[in-house]
Amino acid sequence: MEAQNPWISELRSIVGPENVFLDEASKYLFQQGAVDAFKRKPEVVVHITKRELVPEVVKVAYKYGVPIVPRGSGSSVTGAVVPARGGIVLDLRALNQIKVDVDNGIVEAEVGATVLDVDTECRKHGFFFPPDPASSRVATIGGALAENSGGMRGARYGVMRDWVLKVEVVLSDGTLTYFGESTYKNRAGYDLLGLVVGSEGTLAIITKAWLKMMPLPEKIVRIAGFFNTLDDAGETIFRIRREGVNPLILEFADKQGIEAANKVRGYNYPALDGGMVLVDVDGHAEGLEKVAERVVKIMNENHAAQIIKAEDPQKMNELLDVRAVAFTAPGHLYPGFIDGDIAVPLSKIKDALRGVDEIRKKYNVFIATVGHAGDGNLHPNIGADMNNKEEWERAEKAAREINELAIKLGGTITAEHGIGKLKEDMLLEQFRVRNQMPVYRLMKEIKNIFDPKNILNPDKYALGEEWNE
Ligand SMILES: Cc1cc2nc3c(=O)[nH]c(=O)nc-3n(C[C@H](O)[C@H](O)[C@H](O)COP(=O)(O)OP(=O)(O)OC[C@H]3O[C@@H](n4cnc5c(N)ncnc54)[C@H](O)[C@@H]3O)c2cc1C
């Protein structure tokens, strides 16, 4: 009987029986992330109420060789949070303390705090936290660091790795330590902080983070351009960056995504073949107007069919909402979702938009492409019926071809959503094409050093695969 396993008894004595869940409902709820394609029930769900408990729980997992998967809100779209070998799912959401240190420009956050909560706390002091995944209402700091998440402001401010100074971590044998320092600069030792960020819970469990924050901009203007062709939209994105405009956000949503947003929200935005390019410019009022004019000029030179310039919060939120709903469009319309998350060099953004559209037509599948286009990141998300074998196979072929397109254009198969289970074969494909076998070998050796018993989120990130040259 699982309830009598010695490791489960030990877990109960550490966190209290009320925080160890063996019931079917809990296992069901913690069996997957935000997509249905990957799931497996854990043997037990452990709720962590205090950071000090994490090392003790991990020591038990280490002693008995039980797999352990750290979990934030489970909004991963790649299966990264699925307990692929059962074992323990560690629910860290209750670790949600946040402290703003204005003097040092640092916000300290436990890993269960959401990205939005951290941003909200910073704003109370006249600052903000730049990384803003569209899922920031739910995405936890731990999950966002483990995924090295980006977001809309990535065009200007990059990803989580650019904003973290230090993390408290628990290693696979339960050792508690820190990577990094709470200073804006630090060159002491190898960059293990950079290594653990984006490692999807496979190297260590993060329990607390020291993050940088930025002063709030004085004013923001939001400009949406709607285009008749993807080439015009792509050229607009490229030229905005090429001509030195440094927008706060530079986003894209295609026709299918806008149509879905119109349908779901009752909006009436133009759903044209070239979709929407959404730009935020920020700064002091006078300079801001000049930058906004440059953006409008570039849009006009690229034949924008309609331009909307918004300064009032309601209209601004609505435009952002169109982009946000467009991301989830396949999920609204189909009982099956395949996440797309490619990045290409900026000069190739037009080719990527066109290429994805050709793949959409070739396989006759629903694809809504949105993206943080200003940093070359597109999310061509596919909707299909998982229960219809023929349709799902077409969707999977289209997904594979989109990743191959990214590789062909000199890009990457994942920009910010990571590998999880979804992209394992494509990661190896990218390494193969780029002759990066030594990189894969190093990854496996690093995993082995950090986690010799292979208990931390095992069977993910292609680490369980054999290299086949
Ligand atoms: C609608 C929607 C929109 C999204 N938009 C964006 C976007 O704009 N940008 C973007 O980058 N992503 C986006 N995502 C993906 C996802 O929300 C992010 O990856 C998010 O940061 C994950 O946070 P989480 O708390 O849900 O992590 P989880 O899904 O719980 O976990 C994700 C991974 O992190 C590991 N992990 C969790 N906590 C820890 C920890 N404390 N220590 C070590 N490892 C840990 C898990 O084991 C797992 O491998 C979106 C997802 C959805 C559903």
PDBQT file of the ligand as one rigid body, heavy atoms in Angstrom, charges set to zero:
ROOT
HETATM    1  C1  LIG A 501      -2.132  31.447 -21.597  1.00  0.00    +0.000 C 
HETATM    2  C2  LIG A 501      -0.653  31.304 -21.385  1.00  0.00    +0.000 A 
HETATM    3  C3  LIG A 501       0.173  32.349 -21.734  1.00  0.00    +0.000 A 
HETATM    4  C4  LIG A 501       1.555  32.227 -21.563  1.00  0.00    +0.000 A 
HETATM    5  N1  LIG A 501       2.340  33.276 -21.900  1.00  0.00    +0.000 NA
HETATM    6  C5  LIG A 501       3.678  33.186 -21.734  1.00  0.00    +0.000 A 
HETATM    7  C6  LIG A 501       4.528  34.266 -22.121  1.00  0.00    +0.000 A 
HETATM    8  O1  LIG A 501       4.084  35.308 -22.595  1.00  0.00    +0.000 OA
HETATM    9  N2  LIG A 501       5.846  34.119 -21.945  1.00  0.00    +0.000 N 
HETATM   10  C7  LIG A 501       6.399  32.976 -21.430  1.00  0.00    +0.000 A 
HETATM   11  O2  LIG A 501       7.616  32.893 -21.314  1.00  0.00    +0.000 OA
HETATM   12  N3  LIG A 501       5.622  31.934 -21.046  1.00  0.00    +0.000 NA
HETATM   13  C8  LIG A 501       4.276  32.004 -21.183  1.00  0.00    +0.000 A 
HETATM   14  N4  LIG A 501       3.490  30.944 -20.824  1.00  0.00    +0.000 N 
HETATM   15  C9  LIG A 501       4.106  29.704 -20.286  1.00  0.00    +0.000 C 
HETATM   16  C10 LIG A 501       4.115  29.621 -18.730  1.00  0.00    +0.000 C 
HETATM   17  O3  LIG A 501       3.051  30.365 -18.195  1.00  0.00    +0.000 OA
HETATM   18  C11 LIG A 501       5.434  30.117 -18.145  1.00  0.00    +0.000 C 
HETATM   19  O4  LIG A 501       6.450  29.196 -18.466  1.00  0.00    +0.000 OA
HETATM   20  C12 LIG A 501       5.391  30.306 -16.616  1.00  0.00    +0.000 C 
HETATM   21  O5  LIG A 501       6.476  31.093 -16.221  1.00  0.00    +0.000 OA
HETATM   22  C13 LIG A 501       5.401  29.018 -15.828  1.00  0.00    +0.000 C 
HETATM   23  O6  LIG A 501       5.136  29.338 -14.464  1.00  0.00    +0.000 OA
HETATM   24  P1  LIG A 501       4.386  28.298 -13.502  1.00  0.00    +0.000 P 
HETATM   25  O7  LIG A 501       4.421  28.822 -12.127  1.00  0.00    +0.000 OA
HETATM   26  O8  LIG A 501       3.040  27.983 -14.027  1.00  0.00    +0.000 OA
HETATM   27  O9  LIG A 501       5.351  27.036 -13.640  1.00  0.00    +0.000 OA
HETATM   28  P2  LIG A 501       4.957  25.515 -13.742  1.00  0.00    +0.000 P 
HETATM   29  O10 LIG A 501       4.180  25.264 -14.982  1.00  0.00    +0.000 OA
HETATM   30  O11 LIG A 501       4.374  25.061 -12.471  1.00  0.00    +0.000 OA
HETATM   31  O12 LIG A 501       6.408  24.859 -13.906  1.00  0.00    +0.000 OA
HETATM   32  C14 LIG A 501       7.153  25.079 -15.066  1.00  0.00    +0.000 C 
HETATM   33  C15 LIG A 501       8.515  24.393 -14.927  1.00  0.00    +0.000 C 
HETATM   34  O13 LIG A 501       9.250  25.009 -13.884  1.00  0.00    +0.000 OA
HETATM   35  C16 LIG A 501       9.631  24.060 -12.892  1.00  0.00    +0.000 C 
HETATM   36  N5  LIG A 501       9.553  24.752 -11.607  1.00  0.00    +0.000 N 
HETATM   37  C17 LIG A 501       8.470  25.359 -11.061  1.00  0.00    +0.000 A 
HETATM   38  N6  LIG A 501       8.807  25.930  -9.894  1.00  0.00    +0.000 NA
HETATM   39  C18 LIG A 501      10.112  25.661  -9.690  1.00  0.00    +0.000 A 
HETATM   40  C19 LIG A 501      11.026  25.978  -8.652  1.00  0.00    +0.000 A 
HETATM   41  N7  LIG A 501      10.661  26.678  -7.592  1.00  0.00    +0.000 N 
HETATM   42  N8  LIG A 501      12.310  25.544  -8.768  1.00  0.00    +0.000 NA
HETATM   43  C20 LIG A 501      12.717  24.836  -9.852  1.00  0.00    +0.000 A 
HETATM   44  N9  LIG A 501      11.883  24.504 -10.859  1.00  0.00    +0.000 NA
HETATM   45  C21 LIG A 501      10.603  24.917 -10.778  1.00  0.00    +0.000 A 
HETATM   46  C22 LIG A 501       8.643  22.933 -13.049  1.00  0.00    +0.000 C 
HETATM   47  O14 LIG A 501       9.171  21.710 -12.566  1.00  0.00    +0.000 OA
HETATM   48  C23 LIG A 501       8.440  22.917 -14.550  1.00  0.00    +0.000 C 
HETATM   49  O15 LIG A 501       9.504  22.243 -15.158  1.00  0.00    +0.000 OA
HETATM   50  C24 LIG A 501       2.102  31.030 -21.012  1.00  0.00    +0.000 A 
HETATM   51  C25 LIG A 501       1.253  29.979 -20.653  1.00  0.00    +0.000 A 
HETATM   52  C26 LIG A 501      -0.113  30.107 -20.839  1.00  0.00    +0.000 A 
HETATM   53  C27 LIG A 501      -0.990  28.950 -20.429  1.00  0.00    +0.000 C 
ENDROOT
TORSDOF 0
